[in-house]
Amino acid sequence: MTIRICTDGSCLGNPGPGGWASVIEEDGRKRALAGREERTTNNRMELLAAIKGLEAVSEGAEVTLYSDSQYLVCTMARGWKRKANGDLWARLDTLVRNRRVAWEWVRGHAGHPGNEEANALASAQIGLPPESGDRQGPGGPPLALTHVDAQGRAQMVDVGGKEPTVRVAVAKGSVRMKPETLRLVQQGQVEKGDVLAVARVAGILAAKRTAELIPLCHPLPLDQVAVEFEVDGVQSAIHIIATAKTSARTGVEMEALTAVVVAALTIYDMAKAVDRGMRIEAVRLVSKRGGKSGDIVLEP
């Protein structure tokens, strides 16, 4: 069976911060990979998107790779001369030796579903909206915000027609603090008590109450919520990782994000007496699994 990979790259400034994305369809399932670099070019992001997509499929696989980059497709399929980015071309050459790859150019921002999805993910890595002003779903009308009705009023989405599936989401965030504050937390010497133990329970409890905090979220029967911490002495920070799992008709991303936010707020509350300058940073979704949109991996 042929695997479909749709890729795209985006860059702000060229050179500047850039994002890449690969949307992979295999055996009836879809998953997505995406990432960013702080200083790069659009061409490098186009190549890196293809590299990451091909690395994600097994050796010997038969692949059709779709890209709106003539630079990528024509160089690989037609032998265009390579004048730059030799390191990335070398990686691509290695990957295609062990995979049967057909290269297909598609016109960008012209309604190709996979290209539009990859573009949206790549652009999101650097805070840009999708570059196409008229994104469309497969053969359908322009995509719209599902939490807004035709009159622009907020609405709760009707998910009653969907089949329940297993859904998992992982979110992360960080709390930066003074090194001496971090030592107090590690040594259990904060006056209010065991900071991380309380923050873990707070995060789990918050995930269970997400629908009461976010107005249009559906109440979900959570199968599992896990909140873990990584103490980072180099950055003087505590990194929070929350995983939420459910078997339901809609996703569990908001529960994972809520767990991270409330765990971070609890850390701040527990230690603010000794460090009011703590900063809660980089709360984000890093992956989700299940549902119509398939698997999406925004960070390794």
C-alpha positions as CSV (number, residue, x, y, z in Angstrom):
1,M,0.0,0.0,0.0
2,T,1.3,3.4,-0.9
3,I,1.8,5.9,1.9
4,R,0.9,9.5,1.2
5,I,3.0,12.3,2.7
6,C,2.1,15.9,2.3
7,T,4.7,18.5,3.4
8,D,5.2,22.2,3.6
9,G,7.6,24.7,5.0
10,S,7.2,28.3,6.2
11,C,9.6,31.1,7.1
12,L,9.2,34.6,8.5
13,G,12.0,36.8,7.1
14,N,13.8,34.3,5.0
15,P,16.2,34.0,6.8
16,G,14.3,34.1,10.0
17,P,12.2,31.7,12.2
18,G,10.8,28.9,10.2
19,G,8.4,26.0,10.6
20,W,7.9,22.7,8.8
21,A,5.2,20.0,8.8
22,S,4.5,16.6,7.4
23,V,1.0,15.0,7.2
24,I,1.3,11.2,6.8
25,E,-1.6,8.9,5.7
26,E,-0.9,5.2,6.2
27,D,-3.2,2.2,6.5
28,G,-6.3,4.5,6.8
29,R,-4.7,6.5,9.7
30,K,-3.4,10.0,9.6
31,R,-0.7,11.5,11.7
32,A,1.2,14.8,11.6
33,L,4.6,16.0,12.6
34,A,5.7,19.6,12.9
35,G,8.6,21.7,14.3
36,R,10.5,24.9,14.0
37,E,14.0,26.4,13.8
38,E,14.9,29.9,15.1
39,R,17.0,31.0,12.0
40,T,16.5,29.3,8.7
41,T,15.1,29.7,5.2
42,N,11.9,28.7,3.5
43,N,13.8,26.2,1.2
44,R,15.4,24.5,4.2
45,M,12.0,24.1,5.9
46,E,10.6,22.6,2.7
47,L,13.4,20.1,2.6
48,L,13.3,19.4,6.4
49,A,9.5,18.7,6.1
50,A,10.2,16.0,3.5
51,I,13.1,14.5,5.6
52,K,11.0,14.3,8.7
53,G,8.1,12.7,6.8
54,L,10.3,10.1,5.2
55,E,12.1,9.3,8.5
56,A,8.7,8.5,10.0
57,V,8.0,5.7,7.6
58,S,9.7,2.3,7.5
59,E,12.5,1.4,5.1
60,G,11.2,-0.3,2.0
61,A,8.0,1.7,2.1
62,E,6.3,2.9,-1.1
63,V,5.6,6.6,-0.7
64,T,4.0,9.4,-2.7
65,L,5.2,12.7,-1.4
66,Y,3.3,15.8,-2.2
67,S,4.8,19.3,-1.9
68,D,4.2,22.8,-3.4
69,S,7.9,23.4,-3.5
70,Q,9.3,23.1,-7.1
71,Y,12.7,23.5,-5.5
72,L,12.2,20.2,-3.7
73,V,10.2,18.2,-6.2
74,C,12.1,19.1,-9.3
75,T,15.5,18.7,-7.7
76,M,14.6,15.2,-6.5
77,A,12.6,14.1,-9.5
78,R,14.2,16.0,-12.4
79,G,17.7,16.5,-11.3
80,W,17.8,20.3,-10.9
81,K,21.2,21.5,-9.9
82,R,21.9,21.7,-6.2
83,K,23.5,25.0,-5.2
84,A,22.9,25.1,-1.5
85,N,21.7,23.1,1.5
86,G,24.0,20.2,0.8
87,D,23.5,18.8,4.3
88,L,19.8,18.4,3.8
89,W,20.1,17.0,0.3
90,A,22.5,14.4,1.6
91,R,19.9,13.3,4.2
92,L,17.2,13.1,1.5
93,D,19.5,11.0,-0.7
94,T,20.1,8.5,2.1
95,L,16.4,8.2,2.8
96,V,15.2,7.6,-0.7
97,R,17.8,4.9,-1.3
98,N,15.8,2.8,1.2
99,R,12.3,3.8,0.2
100,R,10.4,3.9,-3.1
101,V,9.4,7.6,-3.4
102,A,7.3,9.3,-6.1
103,W,7.6,13.1,-6.0
104,E,4.4,15.0,-6.8
105,W,4.2,18.8,-7.1
106,V,0.9,20.4,-6.1
107,R,-0.1,24.1,-6.5
108,G,0.1,25.7,-3.1
109,H,-2.9,27.2,-1.4
110,A,-5.2,25.8,-4.1
111,G,-7.4,23.6,-2.0
112,H,-5.3,20.4,-1.9
113,P,-6.4,19.0,1.5
114,G,-3.0,17.6,2.6
115,N,-1.1,20.7,1.4
116,E,-3.5,23.0,3.2
117,E,-3.2,21.0,6.4
118,A,0.6,20.9,6.3
119,N,0.7,24.6,5.5
120,A,-1.5,25.4,8.5
121,L,0.7,23.3,10.8
122,A,4.0,24.8,9.5
123,S,2.7,28.3,9.7
124,A,1.5,27.8,13.3
125,Q,5.0,26.9,14.4
126,I,6.0,30.5,13.8
127,G,2.7,32.1,14.9
128,L,1.4,32.8,11.4
129,P,-2.1,32.1,10.1
130,P,-2.4,29.7,7.2
131,E,-1.1,31.4,4.0
132,S,-4.2,30.5,2.0
133,G,-7.1,32.8,2.6
134,D,-9.7,30.2,1.4
135,R,-8.7,26.9,3.0
136,Q,-11.1,24.2,2.1
137,G,-11.9,20.8,3.3
138,P,-11.8,17.8,1.0
139,G,-14.2,18.8,-1.8
140,G,-16.1,21.0,0.6
141,P,-16.7,24.7,1.5
142,P,-14.2,26.8,3.4
143,L,-13.3,25.5,6.8
144,A,-14.9,27.5,9.7
145,L,-14.5,27.8,13.4
146,T,-16.8,25.1,14.8
147,H,-17.6,26.9,18.1
148,V,-19.2,29.8,16.2
149,D,-22.6,29.4,14.4
150,A,-23.6,31.0,11.1
151,Q,-24.7,34.2,12.9
152,G,-21.3,34.5,14.7
153,R,-22.7,33.3,18.1
154,A,-20.8,31.0,20.4
155,Q,-22.1,27.4,20.3
156,M,-21.3,24.1,21.8
157,V,-20.5,21.7,19.0
158,D,-22.8,18.7,18.6
159,V,-20.7,15.6,18.7
160,G,-23.5,13.1,19.1
161,G,-23.1,11.7,15.6
162,K,-19.4,10.7,16.2
163,E,-18.3,7.2,17.3
164,P,-16.3,7.2,20.6
165,T,-12.6,6.5,20.0
166,V,-9.5,6.4,22.3
167,R,-8.0,9.8,22.5
168,V,-4.8,10.9,24.1
169,A,-3.3,14.4,24.5
170,V,0.1,15.5,25.9
171,A,0.7,19.1,27.0
172,K,3.8,20.8,28.5
173,G,4.7,24.0,30.3
174,S,7.4,25.5,32.5
175,V,7.8,27.5,35.7
176,R,11.0,29.5,35.9
177,M,12.3,30.6,39.3
178,K,15.4,31.7,41.1
179,P,18.0,28.9,41.7
180,E,17.6,29.2,45.4
181,T,13.8,28.7,45.1
182,L,14.3,25.6,42.9
183,R,16.6,24.2,45.7
184,L,13.9,24.8,48.3
185,V,11.4,22.9,46.2
186,Q,13.7,20.0,45.5
187,Q,14.7,19.7,49.2
188,G,11.1,20.0,50.4
189,Q,11.8,23.1,52.4
190,V,9.0,25.3,51.2
191,E,6.9,26.4,54.1
192,K,3.6,25.4,52.6
193,G,4.7,21.8,52.1
194,D,5.6,19.4,49.3
195,V,5.2,21.7,46.2
196,L,5.3,19.0,43.5
197,A,3.0,16.6,45.3
198,V,0.4,19.3,45.7
199,A,0.8,20.5,42.2
200,R,0.4,17.0,40.8
201,V,-2.9,16.5,42.6
202,A,-4.1,20.0,41.6
203,G,-3.3,19.3,37.9
204,I,-5.2,16.0,38.0
205,L,-8.2,17.6,39.7
206,A,-8.2,20.5,37.3
207,A,-8.3,18.2,34.3
208,K,-11.4,16.5,35.7
209,R,-13.1,19.9,36.0
210,T,-12.1,21.4,32.6
211,A,-15.7,21.6,31.3
212,E,-16.6,23.8,34.3
213,L,-13.7,26.2,33.5
214,I,-13.8,26.4,29.7
215,P,-17.4,27.3,28.7
216,L,-17.8,25.3,25.4
217,C,-15.8,22.2,26.4
218,H,-17.7,18.9,26.6
219,P,-17.6,17.0,30.0
220,L,-15.4,13.9,29.3
221,P,-15.1,10.6,31.1
222,L,-11.4,10.6,31.7
223,D,-9.7,7.2,31.7
224,Q,-6.4,8.6,33.0
225,V,-4.6,11.9,33.8
226,A,-0.9,11.9,34.6
227,V,1.1,14.9,35.7
228,E,4.9,14.6,35.8
229,F,7.7,17.1,36.5
230,E,11.3,17.6,35.3
231,V,13.6,19.7,37.4
232,D,15.9,21.7,35.2
233,G,18.9,23.1,37.1
234,V,20.4,24.6,34.0
235,Q,17.4,26.8,33.2
236,S,16.3,27.0,36.8
237,A,12.9,25.7,35.9
238,I,10.3,23.0,36.6
239,H,8.9,21.5,33.4
240,I,5.4,20.1,33.6
241,I,4.2,17.3,31.4
242,A,0.5,16.3,31.5
243,T,-1.1,13.4,29.7
244,A,-4.9,13.0,29.4
245,K,-6.7,9.9,28.0
246,T,-10.3,9.3,27.3
247,S,-12.6,7.1,25.2
248,A,-15.0,9.7,23.9
249,R,-16.5,11.5,20.9
250,T,-14.2,14.5,21.2
251,G,-10.6,15.3,22.0
252,V,-8.9,15.6,25.3
253,E,-6.4,18.4,24.5
254,M,-8.1,21.0,26.8
255,E,-7.9,18.6,29.7
256,A,-4.1,18.1,29.3
257,L,-3.6,21.9,28.9
258,T,-5.7,22.7,31.9
259,A,-3.7,20.2,34.0
260,V,-0.5,21.9,33.0
261,V,-1.8,25.4,33.7
262,V,-3.2,24.6,37.2
263,A,-0.2,22.6,38.2
264,A,2.0,25.6,37.2
265,L,-0.3,28.0,39.2
266,T,-0.1,25.7,42.2
267,I,3.7,25.8,42.1
268,Y,3.6,29.5,42.0
269,D,1.1,29.7,44.9
270,M,3.2,27.3,47.0
271,A,6.5,29.1,46.5
272,K,5.4,32.8,46.0
273,A,6.4,33.7,49.5
274,V,10.0,33.3,48.6
275,D,9.9,34.2,44.9
276,R,7.2,36.4,43.5
277,G,9.2,36.8,40.2
278,M,8.5,33.2,39.1
279,R,7.3,33.0,35.4
280,I,4.9,30.5,33.9
281,E,6.0,29.9,30.3
282,A,5.5,27.9,27.1
283,V,2.2,26.2,27.9
284,R,1.4,24.3,24.7
285,L,0.0,21.1,23.2
286,V,2.8,18.8,22.0
287,S,0.8,15.8,20.7
288,K,-2.7,14.3,20.3
289,R,-3.9,10.9,19.1
290,G,-7.2,9.7,17.9
291,G,-10.3,11.2,16.3
292,K,-11.0,12.3,12.7
293,S,-7.9,14.4,12.4
294,G,-5.6,11.5,13.3
295,D,-2.3,11.7,15.2
296,I,-0.5,15.1,15.4
297,V,3.0,15.4,16.9
298,L,4.0,19.0,17.3
299,E,7.2,18.2,19.3
300,P,9.3,15.0,19.4
